[in-house]
Amino acid sequence: MAVEASNDPLAGLWQPQSHLQRLHYGPDCVRKHLLGALPSTTSKVFVITTNSVATKTPLITSLEALLAQTNNYAGTFSSVKQHGPVADVDAATDLIATNPDTDTIVSVGGGSPIDAAKTISYRNFERMGKFLMHITIPTTLSAAECTAGGGYTKADGTKTGFMAPGMGVAAIFYDPGFAKYTPKRLWLATGMRAVDHAVETFYHPYATEMPWKALSGWALGVLFECLPKAKETHGEDEQVTTRLMLAAFASSGLRGSNVKGGMGLSHSLGYALGSPYGIPHGETSCLTLGNVVKLKAEDAKDAEQIARLLPATGGQPSGHVQEDAQEVGNRINELVATLGLRQNLTKKGVGKDQIPIIVGRATGGMTEGPVYDAVRHLIEGLY
């Protein structure tokens, strides 16, 4: 049951997502608790990850050994590429089908292997009549683990997303010992993706005051505090790493099962820019979010909600709602610069001839009108 939330009077409906059964966090939590999270002592587990995680870190070798010591290991698929191409999803599904006893998948990495694993679980349901239990060990802050939605990139470069209750992640392990191997730039950029989740919650029409907005506001404060620290200490400070992972979860994990639609314009632009042009979604948030917030601040209703976030960004409210909302956008852009993530579409190799295509994708096919013009102006400012 979807109910649009109201700020005045304060009203709404939040319904929990049923898929998440446990969330472990802290140093060495994978070694201590992963086996206890399996459906049974005889479970067979496939690991889903990327080539870089499998070959450039010791993580997959140690995970395979942990599962093998109790005879739970079934195999590994380590060829998931950025944005989860459909060919990778199909190949992994076929490989898992060769071992019909497999009942669990463990995804290790960022959004691409996590989303791919959700889709693999769904494909298994279509073929075998059962979803695979999905356990994830995130190594970025993209928060893909937080929803029951998954997807893949089609051969033409566009992203296809869908959702089914059985696709959701059953157990999350936020282990800083896994995240420490993530390249710093990727870690910080996906942190900006978590900022994107937290901020766009506040002008989402179905976002409830409790718990989604409350936790997103808390998350934004942690992200603004800890991302600059992570720029200096990533891989060394487990406390900061764990706090950032929990903030990423708080930005999106309490969304509610009854929320309709996607997030906001920054996310829509992220999908329009991401897989078609090979730009990671964390990087798209660095490009779009601050400017989207400044655009949204021109609307008095949205500005009222955005302005509430100013203290979390380290600012002091002035009492002028739209000015405060604009300042939130300014501070987001300043955070991007502080993290060394400022960029433009020219450097990403996206020609200006693509502007109408990008705007059309982000606006659901619009070709004219005031919304189209506003988004086009925003995109032009990204060059």
RACOR-V624821 format. One record per backbone hydrogen bond with DSSP energy under -0.5 kcal/mol. NH is the residue of the N-H (numbers start at 1). CO is the residue of the C=O. Records with the same first field share a line. If there is no record, write none. Layout:
NH=CO + CO
This chain:
3=1
5=205
6=11
8=9
11=6 + 9
21=170
22=170
24=172
26=174
29=26
32=28
33=29
34=30
37=33 + 34
38=35
43=40
44=101
45=72
46=104
47=75
48=106
49=77
54=50
55=51
56=52
57=53
60=53
62=58
63=59
64=60
65=61
66=62
67=63
68=64
69=65
70=67
71=68
72=67
73=67
74=45
75=45
77=47
78=76
80=49
84=81
86=153
88=85
89=85
90=86
91=87
92=88
93=89
94=90
95=91
96=92
97=93
98=94 + 95
99=96
102=99
103=44
104=44
105=133
106=46
107=105 + 135
108=48
109=137
114=110
115=111
116=112
117=113
118=114
119=115
120=116
121=117
122=118
123=119
124=120
125=121
126=122
127=123
128=124
129=124 + 125
130=124
133=103
135=105 + 133
136=171
137=107
139=109
140=109
146=143
147=144
150=162
151=115
152=160
153=84
154=152 + 158
157=154
160=152
162=150
164=148
167=164
168=165
170=134
171=134
172=22
173=136
174=24 + 172
175=173
176=174
178=175
179=175
180=176
181=178
182=179
187=183
188=184
189=185
190=186
191=187
192=188
193=189
194=190
195=191
196=192
197=193
198=194
199=195
200=196
201=197
202=198 + 199
203=200
204=201
207=204
213=208
214=209
215=211
216=212
217=213
218=214
219=215
220=216
221=217
222=218
223=219
224=220
225=221
226=222
227=223
229=225
230=226
231=227
232=228 + 229
233=229
234=230
236=233
237=233
238=236
241=237
242=238
243=239
244=240
245=241
246=242
247=243
248=244
249=245
250=246
251=247
252=248 + 249
253=249
255=252
257=15
259=256
268=264
269=265
270=266
271=267
272=268
273=269
274=270
276=271
277=273 + 274
278=274 + 275
279=273 + 274
280=278
284=280
285=281
286=282
287=283
288=284
289=285
292=288
293=289
294=290
295=291
296=292
297=293
298=295
299=296
300=298
303=299
304=300
305=301
306=302
307=303
308=304 + 305
309=306
310=307
312=309
313=309 + 310
314=311
315=310
321=319
324=320
325=321
326=322
327=323
328=324
329=325
330=326
331=327
332=328
333=329
334=330
335=331
336=332
337=333
338=334
339=335
340=337
341=336
345=382
348=344
349=346
350=345
351=349
354=351
355=352
358=354
359=355
360=356
361=357
362=358
363=359
364=361
365=360
373=369
374=370
375=371
376=372
377=373
378=374
379=375
380=376
381=377
382=379
383=380
